[in-house]
Structure formats: C-alpha cells, structure tokens
C-alpha cells in the first residue's frame, strides 16, 4: 500500500507530535564547557483534553532502557499519556511535566506518564543538564498535526546511529480492509550502536565506548486492534527491525509502543459495566504487521537521511548518512 | 467402632492423649478398612463451612459456566511395588469444536516449576484452541500426543494448510502414590476422559489426573467451585491440587492444618494446576489479571508457592467464540470495563479457595506405590476445629 498524505504518524486523525530541541553550551563544573545537544519528542495519541484512554501494547527487547508506565501498559494494556522520548537523564523531568500538563488541561488522571529514555551521551553532556519544565510544557502545547519535523530535531538532536548522525523520523501507510481505509503510522528514534549486522562492514568508526544503543518505535493506528493483537504486531515490527541491530551487542535495546485509536475507553469508573469493543479478525494481523514494518523501516530511514550533522561533545560530529549508505545498510528492505 | 466415630473420639481428646498411641491406632484402623477407605467424603459446604460471601452457582463447579464439560479417566493398577495411581482429567471449554471456535484466554504462572504445554500459543495469540488436560508429570507426552490424535480425528483440516494445534496439557508430580515412571496412560485413557466429559456435577477428589495427587499433607486431587457475580455471570475454578504442607493449611482463614496431628503427614505437595472459566466477556489481558487473583486464592488456603511447586493458572472466557476462519473482517465484541473487574476477582479468590478445599475434603485415603498412604483429611476434625474458631469469633461464624 501507499504512504498516506503526509507520510507521517500525524496522518492518524487526532495524533500530534511535538519536539523540544536543546542546544546549549554551558559552563561545566570541571572548568570547560558542557555541550548540550539533546531534546525531547512527544507523540500525543489523541487530543489530551479528551478524557479517554486507548488500547496499547509495549514490548522491549534488551534491558538497558527505560519505559515508564510499563506496569499499566503490560497489565491494563492502555495508554492515556503522550508517549515521550527523551535522554535518560531527563526522564524524571519529562515524567513530571506530563503530570503537570495533565493537571493543566483538567486531566488529573493523565497517568501513568509514558516516558522512554535513550542515551545520547556520545554527542551530548546530557548529565550536566536538566530541561526546564516550562520549556517541556511549551513544547507539549505546541504539538501539531501535519507533517512532523524529522532528523536532528527533538530527541533526535543528540542521537547517533551506526556511526552516522541519528535522529527521529516518521512514516505511515494506508491499508484497505473490507472497503474501509486505515492508517498505520510510525515514529522512530534511531540511536543504534555501530556494529556488524546488516551494516556489516558498513558502519562507521566511532562511539565504541558508547555501546548502549537504542531503537525506539512508536506506532499508532485507527485499526481496531486489541491488546493481544497489538502484541503480535509489535513483535513483528521488532523482529523485522532486529536486522538493523548490531550483532554481538547485548546493550542495544529495541522498544516498540503501539496504540490504537479505534476503541477509546472511558477513564471514569462509572458508566456501563460492559462496553463495546471492535476487533479486526486475526487473519489480517499479517497484512497489518507488513504495513507497520514498512512504515517502521521508512521511519528509520528518514530519521537517518533527514538528520543534519550536529557538532557535539569532544568535537564529535557524525556525518549525515547519504542515500547510498542507507541502500548498502538496509538492502531491499530499505527501498520504498 | 467405625472409623468415623473413632476419629470423632480422637478429636475430642486430642490434647490429652499421647499422639504416638493415637497414631498407632489410626494406622491400624486404616489397615483394617483396606487400601481405599469407603468413608463418605463431603464437600466443604456440606461440612457447614463457607468461604467468602458470594453465592456459588448451581453445581458449585467449573461446569456452572455454560458449555464447560469435565471428564476423568482414573487409572488404578496393582498394589505395592509398581502400583499405579494416576489418570487424566479433561476440560472441554465449550460445547462446540474448540479448535474451530477459540476462546479468549489468559495465563499466569505464580511459580514456573511445572509444565503446561500449548502456552506459547495461548500467550502469543490470546486464544485457547484445544481442550485442557490434567495428568501426572511423566504422562504429558502421551496425553499431548493423544490430544492431537483426538483433534486430528475431529478436525479433518488439522495438519494441512499450515494449521497445527497446540494442546494444553498440564501436570503435577504424583510419584508418592504412583509408579509414575512407568507412564501407564494410553491414548484410549485420554479418549475415555473426553467421552466421560459432561456438564453438571463434577466428580472430585482422587479421580482423573488427581488420582495420585497429595496436597497439604493429605490426599489431594481434583476440586472445583464457582461463584456468581452480579446474579448473572459465573466464575468457575477447577484445580488439580498437589501442593502445600499441612501446617500451612488454612480454611476460611483459620489455621486448621496446624491442629490436625493425625493421621501423620507423609508427603509434601509439589504443584497445583488451576483453571478458571467465566461466561463474562473478558479480553485476554483481563483474563490474565483474573488468573493472577486465582493465585491469591491459592495463597489464602496457605500455600506459599515454594520453589518446587509448579503453580500455573489458565483462565478463559466462554463469552465470545472466535472462529478460526471468519468471513467478517471485524468483530463486534463486548468487554467488562476494567473498573468492574473487582467482583470477578473476589469470585476467583473465593472459588479458588473452595476448589482446593473441596479437592481435600472429597479425596479418599489412598494407598499407592510401595504401600505409601495419603490420608483423606479427617472431616470430623476439620469440623471440630472450625467450630472452635467460629465460636471464638464475633458471631461472624457461618458454620451451620
């Protein structure tokens, strides 16, 4: 199937993306300068003023990452927070900002905040820097529909992947089932360590002392997929993208968070005891996984190809990946 | 003096008489009446004890969930060396073809030292697509194979078009009473259990997969119970109980096991398999949550889920049949709101306790391999002890 209008996760009705990019040169406690090249990216799965929650599924391969709100995602299988990706040192700030934001829009129950932490310390002195809650809130308020910015923006600003500049990217696919049109959208944040997998000898030198890589996927759809189905789709996406992971690196973490806007549920503990749920037939989980996988691969490609070099800590400045680099790394799967 | 009156006598004088002498007498009494005592066994409620506050369904059994059927094959062969006390129990989850029409299911292992096959399919798809079989540890392969034979016979397309079934076969270790290594279970025994499966009252105690099981220092086995939620929905639990030691046993919260000193405890249990069913529309993730509460019910009869105990829970909902092949792309479902699950949890916790206790109170004393004897829990003692505790309470006792 083809990409939808903006080829963006925001092609999903109601979904918004916001970025906060932080570029600072701060005096360092050790005398020199702390170069801050970091940021935050948030995906709002629905207009946050609405008092709803959505079915969701989360899956993570590898333990060296953070995904707050995991207990509720795993046990209750719902998401009502924005999905936020930021550097590991600012997870708490972002978490708290989600709560503040929720209170400010009359959502005392905008809980638990879902914040995914990634390590951008190869380019950024992130440990020397905490974001101001006010700037996070401002970014949240400026979340927009329409094509989301990509590359070295938001959390993508400080990321690097395979020795090239990493970033954020997004993509979407449309899928017809029984004459109805649905959208599968994906946002990716690429931060994989250089290594020898699909990239084999292709990855660049550098970052050897920063082996804690990550690949973060946030996917949304208006298809009526329910949690146990989303888990199957999430595992398909991660298995497919696992080809990108560097072989013999146990430190990389691959995270996939999926949500469906199709069965919005109440946050109130009043109301009907039994509610209606729509579920796609399991026989469509393969085509749905296929579209999600394509969108995920393209989101990864765009995160890399749109990323402009950022000069960061210790003069490091990973190069921007060129189209033929991507071609060599990804092979057939990376063609769209 | 019959055994029943004899035991009543011992209870009254329990604290006054030397335990050693009593023990001798009881062992003698057991020998006099033969290997399987025909003392009438009772369900917990028939003893006057009640667990919890919700009402049970009509049969107080897993079969109160409409369409659920339970069947047993009990295998008793020989005496002494090489004696076999084992069997197979089967749960048919609905009255149709479960392989063609699946049910939502959820799984939880409180402690994983056990086996429940087919779980990858259950957790991977959220669906239960085969009957559930309960048996002794070493019989799992035979029963699994027989289950596939049954499924092949009843489903011509199975094995073609990439359609494979993954039978759910769960086990506990029955080696105290049975020469379990000899694996004297056949395909035919499994088919017989399926033929035997029926709705209505469930045979409990030393029967089917529970034939050789011991629990809480007594004879264990199959037990079941149910609860009604909102006058409408049923939650049923069935267990194959083979876990726990006597000093841990609690009935309705009271430490009854600590006060039963005779007959002697010969064996600590190893595992327990717990099945929960409901006709309420619960989605797979909600069934997993229900399965966790079944684990709480196990805790409330005193089990601690020790390292060697495979305490595994499977829960399914009969509310919605998911066809293997469907002509419609989308399914309109219903689900109980997360905020209304609490009464279902209460039902699961209560029914689990009572199912385990029914397994104990319904199981006959059984003499098995090498003369090993697992004693049925002495019902008169249970009654007396509970009477004492209820009497000590603040008028909350429900013993009638």
Boltz contact constraints between the chains, C-beta under 6 A:
constraints:
  - contact:
      token1: [A, 77]
      token2: [B, 285]
      max_distance: 6.0
  - contact:
      token1: [A, 177]
      token2: [B, 329]
      max_distance: 6.0
  - contact:
      token1: [A, 178]
      token2: [B, 329]
      max_distance: 6.0
  - contact:
      token1: [A, 227]
      token2: [B, 285]
      max_distance: 6.0
  - contact:
      token1: [A, 228]
      token2: [B, 126]
      max_distance: 6.0
  - contact:
      token1: [A, 228]
      token2: [B, 284]
      max_distance: 6.0
  - contact:
      token1: [A, 269]
      token2: [B, 339]
      max_distance: 6.0
  - contact:
      token1: [A, 273]
      token2: [B, 340]
      max_distance: 6.0
  - contact:
      token1: [A, 274]
      token2: [B, 334]
      max_distance: 6.0
  - contact:
      token1: [A, 274]
      token2: [B, 336]
      max_distance: 6.0
  - contact:
      token1: [A, 275]
      token2: [B, 337]
      max_distance: 6.0
  - contact:
      token1: [A, 276]
      token2: [B, 334]
      max_distance: 6.0
  - contact:
      token1: [A, 277]
      token2: [B, 333]
      max_distance: 6.0
  - contact:
      token1: [A, 277]
      token2: [B, 335]
      max_distance: 6.0
  - contact:
      token1: [A, 278]
      token2: [B, 330]
      max_distance: 6.0
  - contact:
      token1: [A, 278]
      token2: [B, 332]
      max_distance: 6.0
  - contact:
      token1: [A, 279]
      token2: [B, 331]
      max_distance: 6.0
  - contact:
      token1: [A, 279]
      token2: [B, 333]
      max_distance: 6.0
  - contact:
      token1: [A, 280]
      token2: [B, 330]
      max_distance: 6.0
  - contact:
      token1: [A, 281]
      token2: [B, 326]
      max_distance: 6.0
  - contact:
      token1: [A, 281]
      token2: [B, 329]
      max_distance: 6.0
